[in-house]
Amino acid sequence: MSECAKTDKEQTYISINRSLNNLRSALIRFEELLDEYTLNANSLTSAEDCDKEQEGVASTWTFASSKIEENTKRLHELIDRLDNIFR
């Protein structure tokens, strides 16, 4: 392999790794926001003046956030696999 081609390949791998790290950081920040919103939704149901609509919203959010958490876990796994490929 020519030196130029090797350098191009290395630069591509560096760029991919940088992008994966940025994606990982964004995903972590997303999870932090998800946790924050989940806490807010849970606080709705603990309020004394909580009505049925608020309970429904909180329940829906809890279900949706659990599904989102499952998918973010899968994204972390995918990022890790891609990271291993491009090292």
CNS distance restraints for C-alpha pairs under 8 A (distance, minus, plus):
assign (resid   1 and name CA) (resid   5 and name CA) 6.49 0.50 0.50
assign (resid   1 and name CA) (resid   6 and name CA) 6.46 0.50 0.50
assign (resid   2 and name CA) (resid   6 and name CA) 6.20 0.50 0.50
assign (resid   3 and name CA) (resid   7 and name CA) 6.12 0.50 0.50
assign (resid   4 and name CA) (resid   8 and name CA) 6.19 0.50 0.50
assign (resid   5 and name CA) (resid   9 and name CA) 6.13 0.50 0.50
assign (resid   6 and name CA) (resid  10 and name CA) 6.13 0.50 0.50
assign (resid   7 and name CA) (resid  11 and name CA) 6.05 0.50 0.50
assign (resid   8 and name CA) (resid  12 and name CA) 6.12 0.50 0.50
assign (resid   9 and name CA) (resid  13 and name CA) 6.26 0.50 0.50
assign (resid  10 and name CA) (resid  14 and name CA) 6.16 0.50 0.50
assign (resid  11 and name CA) (resid  15 and name CA) 6.08 0.50 0.50
assign (resid  12 and name CA) (resid  16 and name CA) 6.12 0.50 0.50
assign (resid  13 and name CA) (resid  17 and name CA) 6.05 0.50 0.50
assign (resid  13 and name CA) (resid  86 and name CA) 5.72 0.50 0.50
assign (resid  13 and name CA) (resid  87 and name CA) 7.07 0.50 0.50
assign (resid  14 and name CA) (resid  18 and name CA) 6.11 0.50 0.50
assign (resid  15 and name CA) (resid  19 and name CA) 6.20 0.50 0.50
assign (resid  16 and name CA) (resid  20 and name CA) 6.13 0.50 0.50
assign (resid  16 and name CA) (resid  86 and name CA) 7.25 0.50 0.50
assign (resid  17 and name CA) (resid  21 and name CA) 6.12 0.50 0.50
assign (resid  17 and name CA) (resid  83 and name CA) 6.42 0.50 0.50
assign (resid  17 and name CA) (resid  86 and name CA) 6.89 0.50 0.50
assign (resid  17 and name CA) (resid  87 and name CA) 7.66 0.50 0.50
assign (resid  18 and name CA) (resid  22 and name CA) 6.21 0.50 0.50
assign (resid  19 and name CA) (resid  23 and name CA) 6.10 0.50 0.50
assign (resid  20 and name CA) (resid  24 and name CA) 6.05 0.50 0.50
assign (resid  20 and name CA) (resid  79 and name CA) 6.42 0.50 0.50
assign (resid  20 and name CA) (resid  82 and name CA) 7.90 0.50 0.50
assign (resid  20 and name CA) (resid  83 and name CA) 6.88 0.50 0.50
assign (resid  21 and name CA) (resid  25 and name CA) 6.16 0.50 0.50
assign (resid  22 and name CA) (resid  26 and name CA) 6.18 0.50 0.50
assign (resid  23 and name CA) (resid  27 and name CA) 6.08 0.50 0.50
assign (resid  24 and name CA) (resid  28 and name CA) 6.23 0.50 0.50
assign (resid  24 and name CA) (resid  76 and name CA) 7.07 0.50 0.50
assign (resid  24 and name CA) (resid  79 and name CA) 7.14 0.50 0.50
assign (resid  25 and name CA) (resid  29 and name CA) 6.28 0.50 0.50
assign (resid  26 and name CA) (resid  30 and name CA) 6.10 0.50 0.50
assign (resid  27 and name CA) (resid  31 and name CA) 6.21 0.50 0.50
assign (resid  27 and name CA) (resid  72 and name CA) 7.23 0.50 0.50
assign (resid  27 and name CA) (resid  76 and name CA) 7.96 0.50 0.50
assign (resid  28 and name CA) (resid  32 and name CA) 6.33 0.50 0.50
assign (resid  29 and name CA) (resid  33 and name CA) 6.36 0.50 0.50
assign (resid  30 and name CA) (resid  34 and name CA) 6.14 0.50 0.50
assign (resid  31 and name CA) (resid  35 and name CA) 6.17 0.50 0.50
assign (resid  31 and name CA) (resid  69 and name CA) 7.66 0.50 0.50
assign (resid  31 and name CA) (resid  72 and name CA) 7.76 0.50 0.50
assign (resid  32 and name CA) (resid  36 and name CA) 6.30 0.50 0.50
assign (resid  33 and name CA) (resid  37 and name CA) 6.18 0.50 0.50
assign (resid  34 and name CA) (resid  38 and name CA) 6.05 0.50 0.50
assign (resid  34 and name CA) (resid  65 and name CA) 7.05 0.50 0.50
assign (resid  35 and name CA) (resid  39 and name CA) 6.20 0.50 0.50
assign (resid  36 and name CA) (resid  40 and name CA) 6.36 0.50 0.50
assign (resid  37 and name CA) (resid  41 and name CA) 6.13 0.50 0.50
assign (resid  38 and name CA) (resid  42 and name CA) 6.09 0.50 0.50
assign (resid  38 and name CA) (resid  61 and name CA) 7.10 0.50 0.50
assign (resid  38 and name CA) (resid  62 and name CA) 6.71 0.50 0.50
assign (resid  38 and name CA) (resid  65 and name CA) 7.22 0.50 0.50
assign (resid  39 and name CA) (resid  43 and name CA) 6.15 0.50 0.50
assign (resid  40 and name CA) (resid  44 and name CA) 6.55 0.50 0.50
assign (resid  41 and name CA) (resid  45 and name CA) 7.14 0.50 0.50
assign (resid  41 and name CA) (resid  57 and name CA) 7.60 0.50 0.50
assign (resid  41 and name CA) (resid  58 and name CA) 4.89 0.50 0.50
assign (resid  41 and name CA) (resid  61 and name CA) 6.89 0.50 0.50
assign (resid  41 and name CA) (resid  62 and name CA) 7.63 0.50 0.50
assign (resid  42 and name CA) (resid  46 and name CA) 6.68 0.50 0.50
assign (resid  42 and name CA) (resid  58 and name CA) 6.24 0.50 0.50
assign (resid  43 and name CA) (resid  47 and name CA) 6.38 0.50 0.50
assign (resid  44 and name CA) (resid  50 and name CA) 6.43 0.50 0.50
assign (resid  44 and name CA) (resid  54 and name CA) 6.43 0.50 0.50
assign (resid  44 and name CA) (resid  55 and name CA) 7.17 0.50 0.50
assign (resid  44 and name CA) (resid  58 and name CA) 6.79 0.50 0.50
assign (resid  45 and name CA) (resid  50 and name CA) 5.78 0.50 0.50
assign (resid  45 and name CA) (resid  54 and name CA) 6.86 0.50 0.50
assign (resid  45 and name CA) (resid  55 and name CA) 5.61 0.50 0.50
assign (resid  45 and name CA) (resid  58 and name CA) 6.77 0.50 0.50
assign (resid  46 and name CA) (resid  50 and name CA) 7.17 0.50 0.50
assign (resid  50 and name CA) (resid  54 and name CA) 6.15 0.50 0.50
assign (resid  50 and name CA) (resid  55 and name CA) 6.85 0.50 0.50
assign (resid  51 and name CA) (resid  55 and name CA) 6.31 0.50 0.50
assign (resid  52 and name CA) (resid  56 and name CA) 6.10 0.50 0.50
assign (resid  53 and name CA) (resid  57 and name CA) 6.23 0.50 0.50
assign (resid  54 and name CA) (resid  58 and name CA) 6.09 0.50 0.50
assign (resid  55 and name CA) (resid  59 and name CA) 6.00 0.50 0.50
assign (resid  56 and name CA) (resid  60 and name CA) 6.03 0.50 0.50
assign (resid  57 and name CA) (resid  61 and name CA) 6.05 0.50 0.50
assign (resid  58 and name CA) (resid  62 and name CA) 6.08 0.50 0.50
assign (resid  59 and name CA) (resid  63 and name CA) 6.32 0.50 0.50
assign (resid  60 and name CA) (resid  64 and name CA) 6.09 0.50 0.50
assign (resid  61 and name CA) (resid  65 and name CA) 5.82 0.50 0.50
assign (resid  62 and name CA) (resid  66 and name CA) 6.24 0.50 0.50
assign (resid  63 and name CA) (resid  67 and name CA) 6.57 0.50 0.50
assign (resid  64 and name CA) (resid  68 and name CA) 6.19 0.50 0.50
assign (resid  65 and name CA) (resid  69 and name CA) 6.01 0.50 0.50
assign (resid  66 and name CA) (resid  70 and name CA) 6.36 0.50 0.50
assign (resid  67 and name CA) (resid  71 and name CA) 6.43 0.50 0.50
assign (resid  68 and name CA) (resid  72 and name CA) 6.13 0.50 0.50
assign (resid  69 and name CA) (resid  73 and name CA) 6.16 0.50 0.50
assign (resid  70 and name CA) (resid  74 and name CA) 6.49 0.50 0.50
assign (resid  71 and name CA) (resid  75 and name CA) 6.20 0.50 0.50
assign (resid  72 and name CA) (resid  76 and name CA) 6.20 0.50 0.50
assign (resid  73 and name CA) (resid  77 and name CA) 6.36 0.50 0.50
assign (resid  74 and name CA) (resid  78 and name CA) 6.17 0.50 0.50
assign (resid  75 and name CA) (resid  79 and name CA) 6.06 0.50 0.50
assign (resid  76 and name CA) (resid  80 and name CA) 6.14 0.50 0.50
assign (resid  77 and name CA) (resid  81 and name CA) 6.24 0.50 0.50
assign (resid  78 and name CA) (resid  82 and name CA) 6.15 0.50 0.50
assign (resid  79 and name CA) (resid  83 and name CA) 5.93 0.50 0.50
assign (resid  80 and name CA) (resid  84 and name CA) 6.22 0.50 0.50
assign (resid  81 and name CA) (resid  85 and name CA) 6.33 0.50 0.50
assign (resid  82 and name CA) (resid  86 and name CA) 6.27 0.50 0.50
assign (resid  83 and name CA) (resid  87 and name CA) 6.26 0.50 0.50
